[in-house]
Amino acid sequence: MLSVQGSLRVLDLSNCRVASTKPLILLRSLEQLDLSKNLIEELEDVFALVGGVTSLVELDLRGNPVTATTKYREKTITFSSARLGGSYRGR
């Protein structure tokens, strides 16, 4: 992952059985990330991702267990230092 960490801007990992976002924090240039239909359960993982990847403007978490967390979307946007705006999709 080190060879692409500074240049990768778009990544589609939908339906790939991803359970943790922690390795993705290294992708500092990432702008669009599709993590829909995966196994992400921990809100803290999502917080770390959006707080660490400050270039992120679009994030799709639909179909992950984390979306069942009460007000997860609002909590994540509040926590985030990223510019997710209206391009944050979940549920």
N, C-alpha and C positions, 0 to 999 in steps of 0.2 A: 504494500500500500504506500510505502514511502516514495516510490517513483512517481505516483500520480497525486500525492497529497497537495501539491501547490498549484495543480493545473486542472483537476477534475471539477467541472461546474455542474453537470447534470448526472444523476445516478438513479436508476430504476431498480429497486430491490423488492418490488411487489411480489407477493406470493412465493417468497424464498425461505420461509421458516426462520426468519431473523428473530432472535429472542432478546438481543441486547443492542443498544445503539452505541455503546462505549467505544468500539473500534473506529466508528465513523467520525469521532471528534478530531481525529488527525487530518480530516479533509477540510482544511481551512478555507479553501476557495469554493466550496460547494454552494450553489445557489438554489438548485432544485433537487429535492429528494423525495422519492416515492417509496414509502415503507408500508403501503397498504397490504392488507391480508397477510399479516405476519403474526408472530407470537409475543409481541412486546407487551409486557405487563406492568413494568415499574415506571411510575411517573417521574421518579428521580432520574432515570435514564434519559427520558425525554427532556427534562430540565437541563441536564448536562449537555445534551446535543444542541439545543437551541441557544443555550448560554455560551457554549464553546465555539460553535461555528457561526460567527457573527455575519458572514456573507449570505447566510441562508435566507431566502425570500419566499420559498414555496416548500411546504412540508405536507405530505399526505400520510395520515395515520389511520385511515378508515379500515375497519375490519380487524383491529388489534384489540386484545383484552383491555389494554389501558384506557380505551375509549369508554369503558363502563364506569370508570372512576368519576365520582361526583365532581362536576365542574372542571374536569381535566383541561378542557380547551381554554377556559378563562384563566385558570391557574398557570398554564404553560405560557400563554401570551403575556400575562403579567410578569412572570419570572424572566421571560426572554429579553435578551439584549439585541436579538435579531429583528429584522424588519419584516415580519411575517404578514402583517396587514390582512387583507382579505384572501390571501392564498394559502391559508391554513385549513386543511380539510381533515375531518375526522368523523367517525361513526359509520 
